Amino acid sequence: MPHPIDKLVGSRIRQGRWLRGITQQQLGDAAGCKFQQIQKYETGANRVSASRLWDIAQALDLPVTYFYDNGEQATSQAEPVIDRETAELLRAILAVPDDKRQAVLELVRSMNPA
């Protein structure tokens, strides 16, 4: 059974990959491993070595600490902090040109009744 920290790190790898909009194959190529290994990391089935996590962080342009944020809660919550739909929404917003992003933010805020 995977350790909760391994599941947390794996879910953060998946989340980071979704945010960057890349496939497991692309991440594996960039990190120097096969996509099957990325699958195993993402599910927590295999532990990620420190050097491989460094390679993954570099490939995703994220700090290594990203994979451990909220680690103190790993025993109770090893799921991604955001779901796939939220990651896709964030990725789409980040793709909007800077000069239009404020207008998108204001539109979304206007849709929130609170």
N, C-alpha and C positions, 0 to 999 in steps of 0.2 A: 504494500500500500504506500503510495507516495506521501512523503512528508509534507505538511502544510506549507512550508516555505518553498519547497520545490514547485508545488502547485501555484503559489503566489507568483514566483518568478516566471513560470511558464505562462500564466495568464497575462502578466505584464509584457512578455515578449509578444504574445498574440495582439494585445492592445496596441503596442507600439507599431507593430507591422500593419495593422488596420489603419492606424492614423497616417502612416506613410503611404498607404495604398499599394503595398507590394505583396507579392505572393510568397508562399513558403519557399518556392524554388528560387526566387530572386534573393530572398534573405539568405538562404543556404549558400548560394553562389557568392554573395558578398561576404559572408562570414566564414567561408571555407569548409562547408560541410554539405551533406545532401539534404534535400527537402524532407526526407523521412526522419532525419535527426531533428529538424526543426519541429516536426509534428510531435515527436516524443518529448521534446523540451516543453512545448506549449501545453501538453496534457499533464506534465509532471511525471511522466513515466520514466524519463531519464533525467538525472541531475546534470546541470550545466556547470562545467568547470569554470574557474575564474577567468582563464585566458579566453575561453570560447564566449563567455558573457561579455568580456571586453570587446571581442570582435563583433558580436551582435550589437552592442551599444554603439560602436563606431559605425556600423552599417546603417543603423536607424537614426544616427545623429542624436543620440540621447545620452545623458550621463548614466553611469553604472548605478548610481543611487536610485534612479527611476524604477529599477526592477525590485527594489526593496522597500520603497515608500509604503507606509501602512503595514510593514512587516510585523509590528507588535500585535496586529489583529489577525495574523495569518491562521491561528488556530480556529477562529470563528468565521473568517471570511477569506476564502482563497479564490473567489471569483473575480473577474475583471471589474475594475472600478467603474468602467462605462461599458455599455453593451455595443454591439456592432452597429446598430442604427445610429446611436449617438456619435460613434466614431466616424461614420460616413457623413453625418451632418457637419461635424467639426471639420473634416477634411474638405468638404465642399465650401464651407465658409472661408477656410484658409486659402482656398484657390481664388476667391473673389479679389479683384484688385483693391489695393489699400484705399484708394480714393472712393470706392463704393462700399467698403466694409461697414463703415459707420451707418450708412443708410440701411443695410441689411440688419444690423443690430437694432436700430430704431424700429424697423418693421416688426421684428420678432418681439421686441418689448411691447409694442402696441397690441399684439395678439394675446398677451398675458393679462387676464382680467384682474390679477392681484395688484 
